[in-house]
Structures are given as structure tokens and as C-alpha cells.
Amino acid sequence: MNDAIKTAIALVGTQRKLGVECGLSQQAVNKWLHNKAKVSPEYVHLIIRATKGMVKGYQIRPDLPELLPHPEQTV
């Protein structure tokens, strides 16, 4: 289970509501939640906005440190 997406769903309310915020279906969010699909980088900022910054980009896609660096990461 993707903990960042789980947190985002909890903050927004439902999978459907997070999907609406991203312009996607509830099924797409469910795939993210259960690691059946990765969140495309173009949707990361929409999740951040939907959660009012409570979920960070590096939490959503930790495999992309060059694109979404952790704030404590040294360059």
C-alpha cells in the first residue's frame, strides 16, 4: 500500500474526491493506493495542492529524487 496516497485520501476524504482533484477516476487513485500504478509526475503537484501541502512530492514519488528532492537531501 502506498502510504503517501493513503494519507492524501484521508486528507481529501475519499478516493473519488482525490480523483476529481486530479481529473482522474476513483479507479486510477485505487491503482496508486495499491501500487498497481505509479503516480505520473504530472499529477504529483495536483495531489500536493489537493492536500494543501500536507503530502509532499518526495513522499509520493521517492524514486525520483532529481525531480522531487527530499528537503534534507544534500546536492
Order of alpha helices (4+ residues) and beta strands (2+ residues): alpha-alpha-alpha-alpha-alpha
